[in-house]
Each structure stands twice: as C-alpha cells, then as structure tokens.
Amino acid sequence: MPVTEYDIDKAYRVLVETKVNYENRLHRVIFYRWCRDLSFAKDISTGKLQGKNADERTANHRVLRQKLYRLLNRLELDERDAKLNYDIASINVEKVRMMMRLMEVQANAGLRTDSL
C-alpha cells in the first residue's frame, strides 16, 4: 500500500500530540516531586516528622502524606503511559519513512508499489 500525504501528516500529527502530552505529564511529575520534597523538609523542620535515620523518616513521611504519595504514584504511571504512546508514535513515523524509502527504491527500479 503506497504511503499518502494523509498518512505522513497523520503520523507526524500524532507524534506531536503524544510528545506534548508526554512533556505535560513529565512536568506534572516534576512539580509534585518538588512538592513532596518541600513537604518533607517542612515536616522535619516543624517537628511533625520523626525518625532515627533517612529511611525511617521517609517511611514516616509516606504515612503522614499518603494522599500526596498516592497522587505522585498515579502521575508517574500516567507519565510512563504517555512516554509509551510517544515511543509508539515515533516508531510509526519511522515506519512511514521506511515505506516511503521503499517506494522510492521500487520506483527507481521500475517495480510496482501497490503490492506492498
């Protein structure tokens, strides 16, 4: 099947959409990680967070701020899904490029492209 202008446009449109979605999700994760770290520091400085070592303080913070950690976990999963969709769109763009290249080679060799 020959690659059409529509196929090319669609592949790149999906690539752009998935890239923007991935970047937006990534920025949300980065922001909420910053919120988590700020909350951790604030809870230590105000005495809300106790612990003998870093692991114990982190565990106690997870209990104290359960909603924040659940939200961050969900956002990280969403970010991974968005990254997967972007990677798939990138593969599809590469497939379109290879199909166009094959059509070009076949045309130069005098072969038909409708048998793809």
C-alpha positions in Angstrom: 0.0 0.0 0.0 1.5 3.3 -1.0 2.1 6.0 1.6 -0.1 9.0 1.1 0.2 12.6 2.1 -2.5 11.9 4.6 -0.5 9.1 6.2 2.5 11.3 6.5 0.5 14.1 8.0 -1.3 11.9 10.4 1.9 10.2 11.7 3.6 13.5 12.4 0.4 15.0 13.9 0.1 12.0 16.3 3.9 12.3 17.1 3.5 16.0 18.1 0.4 15.3 20.1 2.0 12.5 22.0 5.2 14.4 22.6 3.2 17.4 24.0 1.2 15.1 26.2 4.3 13.3 27.5 6.0 16.6 28.3 3.0 17.9 30.1 2.8 14.7 32.2 6.5 14.8 32.9 6.3 18.5 34.1 3.4 17.5 36.5 5.5 14.7 38.0 8.5 17.0 38.4 6.3 19.6 40.1 4.7 17.1 42.5 8.1 15.6 43.4 9.2 19.1 44.3 6.0 19.4 46.4 6.9 16.1 48.1 10.4 17.2 48.8 9.2 20.6 50.1 6.7 18.9 52.3 9.4 16.5 53.7 11.7 19.4 54.6 8.8 21.4 56.2 7.6 18.4 58.2 11.2 17.8 59.5 11.7 21.5 60.4 8.4 21.8 62.2 8.9 18.6 64.1 6.0 16.7 62.5 8.4 14.1 61.1 10.5 12.0 63.4 12.9 9.1 62.7 16.3 7.8 63.6 17.6 7.7 60.0 16.6 8.8 56.5 14.8 5.5 55.7 12.6 5.8 58.8 11.9 9.5 58.2 10.9 8.7 54.6 8.6 5.9 55.7 7.0 8.1 58.3 6.6 10.8 55.7 4.8 8.4 53.4 2.4 7.6 56.2 1.9 11.3 57.1 1.4 12.4 53.5 -0.4 9.4 52.0 -2.5 11.4 49.6 0.5 13.2 48.2 2.3 9.9 47.6 -0.7 8.2 46.0 -1.2 11.2 43.7 2.5 11.2 42.8 2.4 7.5 42.1 -0.6 7.9 39.8 1.1 10.8 38.0 4.2 8.7 37.5 2.1 5.9 36.0 0.4 8.4 33.7 3.8 9.7 32.6 5.0 6.2 31.8 1.9 5.6 29.7 2.4 8.9 27.9 6.0 8.0 27.2 5.0 4.7 25.7 2.5 6.4 23.4 5.1 8.8 22.3 7.6 6.0 21.6 4.9 4.1 19.6 4.2 7.3 17.6 8.0 7.7 16.9 8.1 4.1 15.7 5.2 4.8 13.4 6.9 7.8 11.9 10.0 5.7 11.2 7.8 3.1 9.6 6.3 5.8 7.3 9.8 7.0 6.4 10.9 3.4 5.6 7.8 2.8 3.5 8.5 6.0 1.5 12.1 5.0 1.0 11.0 1.5 -0.2 8.5 3.1 -2.6 11.3 5.4 -3.9 13.7 2.4 -4.4 11.0 0.4 -6.1 10.1 3.3 -8.4 13.7 3.7 -9.4 13.9 0.0 -10.1 10.7 0.1 -12.1 8.8 -2.1 -9.6 5.1 -1.6 -8.7 4.4 -0.1 -5.2 0.8 -1.4 -4.9 2.0 -4.8 -3.9 3.3 -3.6 -0.5 
